[in-house]
């Protein structure tokens, strides 16, 4: 039950965790487990209370939890017959983005997802989930292949952002992301996208132009990280400014849903996906198959126009007409000769 990586918001549970571990070590199969069961019930209740009241900054830290399931974990849990595809046919292969054909439920699909890596060596190899231009070009090449074969596309977003290094810029990082967004908007095949952890800026958008977009409950989706925002606004990133920035950015799943940026929020198990990856994967699979079944009703040729309209509406707001004043302010009286004006106003009927 105890996790090696302890979130700040979960520290109140530490003592109770240790109590449960001690009881489990002491009690045998024949011993009375009433005390242990009561401690576990209390733990579950307190854990639920904590996760129902997470601040936006807490949610960011849950999304970054080192044990949180990543794209490869979900592929292992929900996909059958996964066949990975490599390379962009121009420069090389980028391990920060995974592509491959698979079966999810009754649907044959193309899977595209970010991968951060688990241990230190894998994280360095995957650039901590920050894709290079060849990663986005690989993704687009495979998406075009999926369109050719009439297969739907499923993308799993989990990145702090696109890789900001010199080599990536020299090979056209911004152009690669822009081309992906353009081409994904007009692919004639269903596309669904889920933010499973971090959804950082253009690095996320490069594979997230879809007919249906969802977020896991404790993921975040934002134009910039809280630390980056805090450094710009307050010239320093610390616990206080990071928390303020996370709140101002409206980056949680609930915020994105209310703003119309995502279509659905996928429920996570109590305490986050890292506590029960199998349950999280089951919820993810259910959402994907339901949305693909829904999109199957539309003709592929009609999907780009609907996709365009979905994204075109983002940021649209209604501006109320300026109310017509019932009266106009005019001087109440003319000053007597030699008397300075007091500037008093009195209402008069408009018109």
Buried (B, 14 or more C-beta within 10 A) or exposed (E): EEBEEEBEBBEEBEEBBEBBEEBEEEEEEEEEBEEBEEBBEBBEEBBEEBBEEBEBBBBBBBBBBEBBBBBBBBBEBBBEEBEEBBBBEEBBBBBBBBBBBBEBBEBBBBBBBBBBBBEEEBBEEBBBBBBBBBBBBBBBBBBEBBBEEEBBBBBBBBBBBBBEEEEBBEBBBEEBBBBBBEBBBEBEBBBBBBBBBBBBBBBBBBBBBBBBBBBBBBBBBBBBBBBBBBBEEBEEBEEEBBBBBBBEBBBBBBBBBEEEBBBBBBBBBBBBBBBBBEBBBBBBBBBBBBBBEEBEEEEBEEBBEEBEEBBEEEEEEEEEEEEEEEEEEEEEEEEEEEEEEEEEEEEEEEE
